[in-house]
Structures are given as structure tokens and as C-alpha cells.
Amino acid sequence: MWNIWQHSFNIVFVLMIAAVAGMVFGALKALIFLCGVLLWMVFHHLRHMVALERWLRVSDHTAASIPAGSGAWDDVFAHLARYVRQHSQSQERLSSALERMQSATAAMPDGVVILDEVNRIEWCNPVAEQHLGINLELDTGQPIIHLVRQIPFVEYLAARRYSNPLILKQMRQQGLIISLQLVPYGYHQKLLISRDITRFEKIETMRRDFIANVSHELRTPLTVIGGFLETLSSTEEIAPEFNRRALALMTEQATRMQHLIEDLLVLSRLEDEQNKVKEKPVDVANLLSGLLREAESLSAGRHRITLMIDSREMLCGSEEELRSAFGNLISNAIRYTPDQGEISIHWEKRNGQGVFFVQDSGIGIEPEHIPRLTERFYRIDSSRSRETGGTGLGLAIVKHIASRHHARLEITSQVGKGSLFAIWFPEKLMIAGD
Ligand code: ADP
């Protein structure tokens, strides 16, 4: 170790040699010797300083590239090498921590944007780029309001009341609804957290629509019943004819409400994920023979109804649910087919799959309505649906039952010519019959 003592010893040693040389060779020679030693020392330090200056000038400072030194410089360079090594180790630790942080935030389902004290973007994760239409590379340093320009967001930023989130419909991505929340932290910095709530908002809209629809459906029969009850209770002498008509209409409305409640209960049972399909082999041919009799009684001779069984195969599923799905499609065919029309009910096996279909020669459906028919309460002609005892829930029930059996509902129709409603069951549900 080169230290101050060694340094002092060297100086004393040189001075002693100079003194001895002075005594032996005279003062002039001793002075020349001292000057030579000083020159050598200056040269020695200059050489190391140049080496140090060169090393400082290169951009890639690694411990290995530090020049070798001698004398006091050996110590200096050894210290420098240790410092560079420690620095690069802490640099590595920092960059691996940063990498871990970045991969963790990239895996987050929420978007995160770091904003500085004047709301300029400092950093964001890929989800935030997607939610807010930001490009981290291009937009770092940009004020966030230059990229998210909606007025409610600008007002939210300015109001500085960040306890509640802001719900925003993103214009850049059709249908995307996000919730934004600002969280202040550090020195006037903010975290902007974005969350995709499209699904929740859809469910919320569906819930609101559903309550509005059910209330609307119940209001009409209740108004009819309430009106008659009021008249009956305020009139002393009621004509028997009015009495009979009132009772008939009240019964009709009560039945309508009952059907609605029954269908709602069926739907809620079908939607309950805990309620699994109680599978057992279902004799479809037998089931359809029973439904044919019911259809004939519903039609009361107004239609020609035929049943064509081309397969004796059974189906693995819930008999109760299949009866409800097939029954709904058959009763729709009767209700939307004018008198003297034709209705045929089929059970076949095609390419291994089981297919049940009902074909009618009824009023048909315009193509734009077809994708929406399975929505709850969606009706093309509300008055016809209600007059014929419809609740607007039949096809929603059919669709649920089909999907619980991994089956597909297919609807084809031509206005004025008729419709075909088919349910395609997967091969794995087919069981060879006798
Ligand atoms: P509804 O109780 O109103 O019949 P559904 O869900 O069973 O409710 O049917 C939805 C709508 O689909 C009906 O209102 C009707 O407009 C149309 N629809 C259903 N089946 C047929 C069919 N076989 N022919 C023509 N239109 C039909």
C-alpha cells in the first residue's frame, strides 16, 4: 500500500543520497542529481495524468479498461477500479429492478401513467397506451390533455378532486369505456390509473333496461285489472254482461303476468351458473310426439302441422329444458303463421350432428331483426306478440338452453314466405337409439 509514510521515506531517501553525493562529488553534482530526480517525478505524474485523462474521455468506463499505474498512481487507479466496479454493480441492480417493475406493470390489467407536476407524461405502461391512445416513445413530455382531449377529463384534472373515478367513453376505440382515477404522490406527481369497465357498463345497462322492460310489461295488465276493480268497487249495480267481460279480461291479464313471471323464473334458473344441466338420455322422437299434440291443440285446426323424425338417436341433455326450447319454437311458428299455413317439425342427424328444426310458412322476419331476436323483450311486432300471449322472452330462453347444451341456434327467414328455426347439437351429445 502506497501511503504518506512511504512517500515521505522516498523523499528523505533521495535527500540523503543527494547529501552523500554532495559530500563525495561536490554541491553542484548533488543539485544536478536532485534536478534529475524531480524531472523524473514530473514526467512520471504527467504520464499517469495523461492516461487518466484519456480514460475519462472514453464513454464506456469499465473497471477492466482502467490504465495500470505505478507508485502513488497504482493506489489511485486501484481505488478508481473499485469505485467503477461498485457503480456498475449498483447500475445492474437498478436496471434489473427497473426491468422487473416494467414487466410487472406491463402485466397489470390496469393502465398506469406517471404525470409530473404540470400533468406532462413521464412514463406509462402498454395498457395505458392502449386505453388512452398514447405512444410512450413519441408522447413522453407531452401534456396529457393534448392526448386525452375530452372536456370531462380536462375538467377532472383541473378540479383537483380525485377521490372519485371519472367514467369516460374512449372515442379512439369504438365501444371502449374506461374509468380514470388520479392518485397524487411524491412531489406534486400523479399516477393516472385507467381501467377497462366496458363489460361492467354493459351489464349495468342491461340491468337498467331489464328493470325498465319488466316494469313496462307488468304495468299494462296491472292498469287493466286496477281499472276494472275500481269500476266494480265504485258501481253499485253492475250489468252481468259487464261483470262477465271484466272478469274475462282480468283473468286474461293475470294469466299474462303469470306467464311473464314463469318465463323470468326460467331465465334466471338458466342463467344461474350453479345450476348445471341435469343430463340424461332424452328420447327426442317421443318428446316431439308429445309436443305435436300440444301444438295441435294450440293451433286448434288452423294450421297443417307435420312431424318428421328421420333419426332414432337420443340426445344427452335435460329433458325439461329441451321440451321448453322445442316447445317455444313450435308455439312461435303457430303464433306467427296465419291460418291455413303449414308448419313442419323435424329431428335429423346431419354430418354426425343432431338437428331439430321448425319450418313455417308464416309472416317471416326482415333480415335486420334476426341478430337481435334472442335479446330479452325484443319483438318485431309488439301487439301481435302480446295478442298471441307472447312474453318477448321465448327466444332468449331457447338461446340459453341451446348454449347450455353446447348447441347452436340458427335462424333463416324470408318476409312473407316463412321462417326456419334450427338447433344444432354437437356429435358428442348424440346417443344411438334402438
Ligand atoms: P314473443 O313472446 O314475442 O314471441 P320470442 O322471444 O319468442 O318472443 O320472439 C321474439 C320475436 O321474434 C317475436 O316477437 C317475433 O316478432 C319474432 N318471431 C319469433 N318466432 C317467429 C316466427 N316463427 N316467425 C316470425 N317471427 C317470429
Boltz pocket constraint, residues with backbone or C-beta under 6 A from the ligand:
constraints:
  - pocket:
      binder: B
      contacts: [[A, 328], [A, 329], [A, 332], [A, 333], [A, 336], [A, 360], [A, 362], [A, 363], [A, 364], [A, 365], [A, 373], [A, 375], [A, 378], [A, 379], [A, 380], [A, 381], [A, 385], [A, 386], [A, 389], [A, 390], [A, 391], [A, 392], [A, 393], [A, 394], [A, 395], [A, 396], [A, 419]]
      max_distance: 6.0
